[in-house]
């Protein structure tokens, strides 16, 4: 019997379904480590999001709620308002469409409004 047979089912499956989920997770940990919020504040924000009536019963939208909780905390802490987040998301989307397949997406590639100007920092 090999050591792999002793591992629980699904052990070698990816933890995150999409790269953005891992990035949202990492941003949350980094912002906590910088002291922006406590774990209890984070737990309250995430709990409020996953308890929303539109949350999927099977939890497939968990990281969408994770991201919404992070955005709420950023706004509540005065780091980035909803309009800042929306503006940055739109810039990211435009940059993604302007980036050739297989190349890294950079906000500098945003061809749209505000291109080349300072972006809100997070």
C-alpha positions, 0 to 999 in steps of 0.5 A: 500500500502506498502513502497516497492510498492513505490520503483522503479522497480529493486530496490531490484535487485543486483547492481553488477552481479558478486562479482569481479565487486563490488571488482573492484568498491571498489578498484577504490574508495579506490585508489581514496580516497588514492589520486592515481587519481582524479575523472576527471582522472577516468572519462576520463579513463573510458570514453575512455574504454567504447567508444572503438569500441568493447564495447557492445551496451547494456553495458553488458561489462561495468565492463570489461571496468571499470577494463581495465580503472583501469588497465590503470590508475595503469600503468600510475601512475607507480603502476602496469605495464601491465605485473604485472597485467597479472602475478597477474591475472594468479596467481589468476586463478591458485589459483582459480583452486587449491582451493576446492569449497566453500573455499576462494581463496587465492593467497597463494594457487597458485601452479604455477610459482612464488608461494611462492614469493612476489607478486606485491602490488597494 
